[in-house]
Amino acid sequence: MKYRTIGTAPESRREVSVLALGAMLFGSRTDEKTSFAILDRYVEAGGNFIDTSDNYAFWVDGGQGGQSEELLGRWRRSRGVGDEIVIATKLGARPLAPGTSYIDNPEGLSAKVIRESAERSRERLGVDKLDLLYAHIDDPTVPQRETVEGFAELVAEGTVGLLGVSNQAMWRVERARAIAAAAGLPGYEVLQYAHSHLRPRLDVPDDMFPDGSLGHAGPELLGYLRAEPALTLVAYSPLLRGAYTHPDRLPADFDHPGTPPRLAALHEVARETGATVNQVVLAWQSGGELPIIPLAGGSSVAQLEENLAGADLELTADQRARLDAAH
Ligand SMILES: NC(=O)c1ccc[n+]([C@@H]2O[C@H](COP(=O)([O-])OP(=O)(O)OC[C@H]3O[C@@H](n4cnc5c(N)ncnc54)[C@H](OP(=O)(O)O)[C@@H]3O)[C@@H](O)[C@H]2O)c1
């Protein structure tokens, strides 16, 4: 396993494995025994960067979420896990009532929610300090200064280590970071966005984003990463939720002329290396010049084994150049 530093301040930065593990469906769709087996194997292989959220997985049972954090809390206790494992969680997108969602009824990013939801997450996880806490989605109803100060207070109190942000427009991320920097407060250092080798159309509106998707890492985000060495991209859904293995799962926004040449390049490199397409994607993301950490889910130890080997796969400069150039 290889490692990468997230964050910059000596007191909060962490060395994390270049493959992060998504625990989104642990404790709901993935049963406890399987989830524990995946977590144990991930740690045994040197993995130390696990991702969850206060709202996972509310859509499975129509509740408000929390099953994933609770399962991780039970796993931590039963294994005696301490500081060596970095558990990232998120707040802001928990539905305020059962039967609703983050689209129509999110908790949002007020100072009160930040304080109270972080406290609940610490309880469910059984930790004194959240290693990395993300704003899960934007909240345009709250002044950004309030959100920035709300997160900074928790860092100052020592109940949160690093701050991150997910699914927000880049201008909002930059504005929040500028507010924090001007006030001498800690700002977002980890960006969590959807990113894989295949690229979606970004102009397709949905319920959350009427002007087109903000959840995908597009050119603005990649340029921002290049310009700001303090930032890391944690790439969610790197395996397109299984679509490289099950092409019928490929979402409609990937149906465009750029997809076949990218897929062809992936298959060519997979043939050359003897690896699977999933492994080539993870190797391409984690071994490139930009600081990208793929955050893969999985519902079995066998899938995890494949993904672990992907993070260890070394691509040649020529293979990488062909993967980069395909469009
Ligand atoms: N910030 C956000 O808004 C956001 C959004 C989504 C996800 N996330 C985070 O990102 C993590 C990963 O997201 P994801 O589950 O959408 O992404 P993913 O890693 O692209 O997809 C995971 C799914 O792909 C399939 N899979 C995984 N490894 C495989 C393998 N080696 N071979 C074949 N199929 C494989 C499995 O599907 P089957 O189980 O059907 O076999 C698995 O459940 C989540 O757990 C969560 O922590 C964050």
The ligand as a Gaussian input file, in Angstrom:
#p B3LYP/6-31G(d) Opt

LIG

0 1
 N      -19.762000      12.698000      -1.373000
 C      -20.779000      12.113000      -1.935000
 O      -21.798000      12.732000      -2.245000
 C      -20.721000      10.633000      -2.229000
 C      -21.622000      10.041000      -3.148000
 C      -21.517000       8.660000      -3.391000
 C      -20.556000       7.910000      -2.736000
 N      -19.705000       8.506000      -1.834000
 C      -18.684000       7.710000      -1.112000
 O      -17.918000       6.988000      -2.051000
 C      -17.942000       5.591000      -1.735000
 C      -17.912000       4.778000      -3.005000
 O      -18.991000       5.160000      -3.807000
 P      -19.810000       4.163000      -4.723000
 O      -20.221000       2.984000      -3.957000
 O      -20.830000       5.007000      -5.408000
 O      -18.699000       3.838000      -5.795000
 P      -17.920000       2.726000      -6.540000
 O      -16.726000       2.357000      -5.761000
 O      -17.748000       3.266000      -7.917000
 O      -18.935000       1.516000      -6.649000
 C      -19.024000       0.526000      -5.678000
 C      -19.815000      -0.625000      -6.256000
 O      -19.154000      -1.084000      -7.423000
 C      -19.146000      -2.480000      -7.421000
 N      -17.739000      -2.890000      -7.272000
 C      -16.798000      -2.458000      -6.420000
 N      -15.638000      -3.091000      -6.610000
 C      -15.865000      -3.932000      -7.613000
 C      -15.069000      -4.835000      -8.267000
 N      -13.787000      -4.996000      -7.944000
 N      -15.616000      -5.543000      -9.257000
 C      -16.894000      -5.373000      -9.609000
 N      -17.726000      -4.492000      -9.014000
 C      -17.200000      -3.789000      -8.029000
 C      -19.983000      -2.973000      -6.266000
 O      -21.319000      -3.121000      -6.722000
 P      -22.185000      -4.395000      -6.239000
 O      -22.224000      -4.292000      -4.754000
 O      -23.523000      -4.158000      -6.890000
 O      -21.469000      -5.600000      -6.731000
 C      -19.852000      -1.801000      -5.317000
 O      -20.905000      -1.720000      -4.412000
 C      -19.213000       5.407000      -0.894000
 O      -19.111000       4.269000      -0.052000
 C      -19.257000       6.692000      -0.134000
 O      -18.411000       6.595000       1.002000
 C      -19.771000       9.850000      -1.594000

